[in-house]
Each structure stands twice: as structure tokens, then as C-alpha cells.
Amino acid sequence: MAGLTADQLARVHEEGYLVVEDVLSADDLAGIEDEYRKILDRATADLVAEGRIPPPEGTSFSERYIEAMQHIDDMYALYQHLDICLPMVERLDHSPTMNAGSAVFQLLTNPRLLDLAESVVGPEIYSNPVQHTRIKPPARHLPDTVTDSNIAVTIWHQDNGVINPEADDTDMLTVWIAVTDATVENGCLIAERGSHREDLTMHCPGTAASSTTYIPEAIIDRDRVVPLEVGAGGAVLLHKLTEHASLDNHSKAIRWSFDLRYKPIGQPTGRSVFPGFIARSKAHPEQVLTDPAEWANLWWQARDRIVSGEVPWEFNTRWDANARLPICA
Ligand SMILES: O=C(O)CCC(=O)C(=O)O
């Protein structure tokens, strides 16, 4: 696949999002599923040995993940093995892990994804470390206390609103990849058409009930909200100012996606404590990172630097003053 057609690019600029089907191949998806299956099996075996969950009965990744998530007292004990980012908790120690495996690195550097990104951000491409995998069990299996958007529904936000202000002028593109089909039933993304032309909207800071920064529902123009259904292996491109959220998963299986971000080399990432890398460069091809182990090491080194206090552990606090507004109550 080459990059976007002129018509697709015009739609990104006009609507603030674009659905692109069939970006990843069946082999690409199989590599990811294989890596994740091994991690899940290892993590659940440990939890079984610790007596925290019963031995799994299901056979598929989806069944085993749902089973484990249903039984475990703290879902993050399992989930943090699977995310592709360190947790943004108040105090980090050496225990949090993440998946910095080679299948994820292959995904971040997948030429078809980079072709799409290049159409929007140009040929000098930096992999911006604002990134997650989201593996969402059916909503009926989630206790009300679980509001993290990696596992539960995602509430309205702009990606620009959840990063640090230093990156407000960064041309950041979100590339959201469906590992399973994403449908209205299982909780696909929804977006407000054209909202990227309205600048940065006010957000409310996360609360005890919902740890995630969000745009109040009252501000969303429901008449312009569209579901972004896409098949497994397809992608959704989002402008950094596009207001978006996800639906709940009302299916019987998981809804699984990755959200990755790219930007031109040299602009701030908005999460400078985390490591990004040069993913493609025509000007300096020798600077492109190609070794998955080197990428994984960047994350472990970042964790060490954060834990030792060498770098300040700062996340977006720009909306904190809004906590006292009635609309955020
Ligand atoms: O996948 C989701 O539920 C949310 C993704 C999202 O909000 C994002 O990529 O910015």
C-alpha cells in the first residue's frame, strides 16, 4: 500500500479522521497475536501459581483474557504486562512492566503504517511515545470502579488535550489500529466530525471516579458524532484536535486495538519522559532505529531514570483548575 490518495488526505483535513481498511496483513496480525498469547500465558501462569486466579479453561486469547480479568482482584496486575507504555502512576518504582516486544516494534515501524503517516506528517517521521494497546473485555464483566480507557470505555477527549502543553504546536497524528474488528457492538471509536477545526476544547481533569482527562458530554455536538467501524487490520487516522471517544463493548469477546502516534522529527512529543525514536528519515536514514532490543532498552532506561529522579515525572496538569467548574463536577 502506498500512502493516502489525494482524496483521502482531503478527507483527513476536512473531517479530522479517516478510516483505512486492510492496512496490516494477516501475517502482521498473527505476529502480534503470537507475542501477546505468550505474554498472557506467562502472566496468567504466575497468577495461578500465586492463587489469585483459577487455571484458565478457555482456549482463545479472548476467552483467556476475559476469564483472567474476571477473576483477578486488580486488573492492572495483568494489564500492565500488555500495554506498550509504562503506567502514568503518581510514583513509579521498578516493578511496572510493559510489552516492549519485537512484534510491537514491527508494528510501530510497519512500512504501510509509515506510508500513511508520511502522507500527513511528511517524510521525517518520529514515533511519538504517546501510545497504548487497548484490550477491552465485554462491559458486563467490568466492575464500575474500572474506568481506565485501556480496559473500559473511553470518554470524550482530544489527543492534544491529554499531552503536555509543550507539544501544542506539534503536528501529531494518531494512527489507531484494529486488531479485532471494531464495531458499534464491541465498542469502536466515535468522533465528532470537523471538531479538529475548533481548536483545543476545555477538558476536565481526571477524578477519583474517572482517572482520565475528559471533555464533558454537554459540549459534544451529538448531531456530528459518527461511529468509526473498521475491520481487523484496518486503521483510523485522527487529527490531534479531533474530539473522540469509544462505545462500550457489548459483544461477548474482547475489542483490541493499538493507538500509535507519529510526528515530524524535532517537534516535542508531549510526554518527554518516555522514549520515542526516528522511524523513517530521508534526510538521515542512518538515524532510523531498526533494532527492537534497542527500542525495548530505551523504555527500561527511561524507567530507571524516572525511578531515580533523574528526570521529572510530569504529566499534563493544565486542566486541574477546571476541577471546580460545575460542568466538571
Ligand atoms: O481505543 C480507544 O478506546 C480509545 C483510543 C483513543 O482515545 C485514542 O487513540 O486517542
The ligand as an ORCA input file, in Angstrom:
! r2SCAN-3c Opt
* xyz 0 1
  O      -9.344      2.789     21.667
  C      -9.934      3.513     22.427
  O     -10.898      3.146     23.092
  C      -9.513      4.922     22.617
  C      -8.407      5.358     21.753
  C      -8.143      6.805     21.887
  O      -8.831      7.541     22.544
  C      -7.006      7.359     21.200
  O      -6.365      6.656     20.431
  O      -6.744      8.549     21.421
*
